[in-house]
């Protein structure tokens, strides 16, 4: 299975490479295709989790800024 990372940029590059692989196939090897789909699914899942984490970080920063402004 794919070694997914928390780096969105890397995950997007890997997803693009998988998409390109499918586009370049004249005749798709079903077994390899299934592996690529599984890999893409894991990358999407990891990317979604990372996006949620980033959103939470932004919310925390927003709360801190709001608290500082209201405290002044």
N, C-alpha and C positions, 0 to 999 in steps of 0.2 A: 504494500500500500504506500501511498505517497507520504513523504515526510513533510507535513504541513507546518508552516511557520506562522508567526503572528504578523509578518510583514505583508501588508496589503499589496504593495507594489510587486513583490516577488510572486505572490499568489496570482495576481492578475496576469503577469507574464506567463506563468505556468498554464493558466486557463487558456490564454491566447494560443500557446503552443499546442495544447490539446485540440482546440478548435481548428487550428491550421492542419494538424495531423488528419482530422476527419475530412477536411476540404481537399487534401492532397491524395486521398485514397481512391484508386480506380475501383477496387474491389476490397471491401472492408473485411478484415479478419475478425469474425464475431468475438472470439475470445479476447483478442487484443482490444477491440472496441469496448467490451464490457469492463476491462481493466481501466481503460481511459475514462469511462463514465464514472466508475467508482472513485478514481483519483480526483476527477472534477468535483464530484459530490463532497468529498472530504475538504477540498480547497474552498469550496463555497461555504461549507459549514464553518470552517476556521475563519474565513473572511467575515462572515456574519457576526461571529462571536467577537472578533476584533473591532468591528464597527460599533457594536453595542458598548464595548469597553471604552472606545474613544468618545462615544456620545456621553457616557457617564462622566468621563473626565471633563468634558466641556461643561456639563451641568454643574459639576463641583466648582469649576473656575467661575462660572456665572454666579453661583451662590456666594462665593468669596468676594467677588467684585461688588455685588449688590449689598452685601453686609458691610463692606468697607465704605461704600458710598452713603448708605443710610446711617452709618455710625459717625460720619463727619459732621 
